[in-house]
Amino acid sequence: MQALFIGQAYIDVTFLTDCLPTGDEKAIAEDYAISFGGNAVTAAFCCAKLGGKPELLCSQADDWLARMFLDMAAAYGISVHGRKVRESSLSFIMPKGGKRAIVRCRDNDFLHPFPPLTLTGMKALHLDGHMPDAALHYAVTCKNLGILTSLDGGAVRENTDELLDHIDIAVVSERFCEQLGKSTGETLNYLRSKNCPVGAVTLGEHGTVWYEAGGPDKVLPALAVPLEKVVDSNGAGDVFHGAYIASYLHWPEHSWDQHFHFARGASTHAIQHLGNEASLPTMADIDRAIADFPEKLAA
């Protein structure tokens, strides 16, 4: 195992339609995709697609959706360490105009404690905070062992403040900032106060603001993808996380500026495809995205 990813597992149903029916109405979708889903889960699949060797600690039920998920993971060479729940979780996603509406059906009522895992040879840990007890345990353990720890701060969760004391790479969302009641700059200062060596706030089409080693805020602009090429932005952030972990595994000597540039190319590829699996890039896809699209002007 090179990397461990911990989070909630979903099956995602993504569909394109102009409207959602109400009452007794019906509608026909233009297209659809069914794939794995979940923040850390999608990041793990991206890492695997890019040649990493990740393992997953995630929710797992005993139903046909779980068996489908395990088949998907096996196809990417991902070992799954399941934590028992009664029902598999589902997401229904409707992308439109660069945005996406989501309905989630989630079971995170875990029936057993998280499993103890052997971390021999592990180089990176990535968390989405959905399994707070396991996230904190493995963050503390990995930090003490000198293993890189990464957090996808998509939202502020019950032990986020404590968890951040053990995180090396904290990449958080605009929603995270809003929940804290802080601006982008104030959030980065908060991450500095938690002694996170690298902190970032992702702003979607407006790029990423970040710092490294306590230095000043820097802007990584988004790449300028024409709106007509944007198919599905859901999961692009998860691809970003999985790609920078893969970059770190391949090229640990690179700077975080280089890792984030690589990840930006991966998420640029992702938004042009429907569903998480089709969104996963190869190395060639990332090179192509970087070559094809210029940087947007920084705001």
ABEGO torsion letter per residue (X at the ends): XABBBBEBBBBBBBBBBABBBBEABBBBBABBBBBBBEAAAAAAAAAAAAGBBBBBBBBBBBBAAAAAAAAAAAAAGBBBBBBBBABBBBBBBBBBGGBBBBBBBBBABBABBBBBBBABGBABBBBAGABAAAAAAAAAAAAAAGBBBBBBBABBBAAAAAAAAABABBBBBAAAAAAAGBBAAAAAAAAAAAGBABBBBBAEAAEBBBBBGGBBBBBBBBBBBBAAABABABGAAAAAAAAAAAAAAABAABBAAAAAAAAAAAAAAAAABBEAAAABBBAAAAAAAAAABBBBBBX
